[in-house]
Amino acid sequence: MAGVSREGRLERVRYWQGLIEEHSRSGLSALEFCNERGISSTSFYQWRTKLQQEENPSASGAALLPIRLVGTPVELPKSTARSCIQVLTPSGVSLTVSGLATEADLVRILRAIDSVEAARSC
């Protein structure tokens, strides 16, 4: 949050923590709760996720998950390759890789996305 003082950030964090705690006791769905309070459901979900990640960083999903490639890799010239891989991260970043990509290429790309997303959450 550029331009927001530490005190201002702490105040916002306390505000959203209070709302999230109130929601958990309310028995309402998140949408019902937000509509009753006149708050943005998008902001509610973003703050809830952010605060959960701060409380338990290992549960944030920020770590890369192992994947298993199915099928036999075939070495084709790039001009004839028609494969496509699409990855959608929990934060909504979409990555499409066309053609042949090595495992190392994909790991580098996913780590770069992970570091950008981590920097955004600061």
Summary of the structure (lengths in Angstrom):
residues: 122
radius of gyration: 20.0
end to end distance: 7.3
largest distance: 59.3
contacts: 234
relative contact order: 0.08
helix: 56%
strand: 8%
